[in-house]
Amino acid sequence: MSPTSRKLEPQTGWKTTRSLLLCGASVRSLAESAIAAGLRPLCVDFFEDEDLTQILSSGRGRFVGRIDSFDQLPKLIRSVRSQIPMLWAGGLENHSDLLREIGQQRPVIGAEPAVVDSLRDPRKLSQWLAEAAIGVPRLASEARADMNCLWLKKSVNSSGGMGIGSPSPADVKHRAASSRGAYLQEYIDGVPMSAMFCSDSAGVHLFGMSLQAIGWPSLCASGFLFCGNVGPVEPGQEVTRQVMEAARIIVEQSGLKGVFGIDFILQHGRAWILEVNPRITASHMLYEQQHPGLITHRHLSALGWQAARPKRLLEQDSIRSLIPLSTVTARLILWAREDIRASKSFGADSGSPLKISDRPQSGTIILTGSPLCSITLTGDDTEEIIRQLVSIEENLRASKNRGVASLIKLGYSLKSVGSQLQLLWQKFKRFAN
């Protein structure tokens, strides 16, 4: 999937570490990647999921503490030796002030706070890409917004689709002043997608592109809530060229290094760039099915770090072109339709191809509208994943899978999820050319 990977500079004079402090809204999948890359993760997030604590058991890592807001992070991580670097994940791109504060106390692996600020400025990003004739939705930047345009109101300090909605007439009339941390962006009808890259000394490399599930009723997600990714998928050479060109411009203009993601809308063979996530994104696990730990390894390498004992396979992957993935993975997030108390057996698996991850601790109350867990399926292609979603539910009694049964009992239908994925896949095939 990477047409631009080239040989990296020799790994000399780099900083090494055995442990890595992982901080973000949810770090379970990133902890798995870090362990596969030969690192010992020390974790902080909002959930302290049951499977995360299991992953960290047997001395492979440690859960440092659970936080309710990122403001609690600097105080909590003071207990971790300051020599251990912090790798930040989802959500912290909206808290560059905290990244600056933490960076005064310990090494921070990730985009520089000033770079993050520039990339999270929608007007700056729009200007960079518009000057190169890259598809970018309009922003309400004039004294009055176009009343005939369909606008979305977005927050500059949100992630995961939260804070996105339809603006009020007053918002449109007065263009949702940026001083309130909001802006208006033109709504583009198409297929929501994301692309994952790595920017390093050898250039900009594309890992792949995936479909995004946004606001799916079958997953009990409302509005524009992020529900996961399916991929990698191939939208065609022209769309790939457009997305690669956008990534190069973003890197040239901002100085961004490391792994990052770009969200865009695919519409009739054209990519409309929405935003940049200057960090390892949730879709990283799609590209690690055949190379566990690869994304963490490449992110560290791009920023001058390496594991004290890196895995040999990853060392080889860092100096050769990425191997195209032969499988497609769907990782989807289920949102709570009502307040739920997690049972002791919630998400227990008994051999189904469907894996239930990010499982809440027994007794935890998941509030309505909060993420409950995620499900993962892998197949030869998207059509096979759709067939699996349907057949797993149909064969529930024969398989006696307690994990799937617990989801069905809570009112989730895998067949409905499969139907929604089928609609998205059909739309993708129409819009890719």
Protein Blocks (a to p, Z undefined) as FASTA:
>chain_A
ZZkbccddddehiacdfbdcdddfblklmmmmmmmnopacddddfkopaklmmmmgghla
ccfbdcfbfklmmmmmmmpcfklccdddehjlmmmmlmmmmmmmpccedddfklmmmmmm
mklmmmmmmmnopacddddfbfbdcfkbccddddfkbghhiaiacddfklmmnoppaklo
pacddddddddddddddddfkbccdfbdcdddehiaklopghjbcebdcddddebjklmm
mmmmmmmmmmmmnopacjdddddddeehiacdfbdcdbddfklmmmmmmmghklmmmmmm
mnopacfbdcfklmmmmmcccdddfbdcdddddddfbdcdddfkgoiaehiabdcehiac
ehiacdehiafbdcddddfblklmmmmmmmmmmmmmmnopaklmmmmmnopafklmmmmm
mmmmmmmmmmmZZ
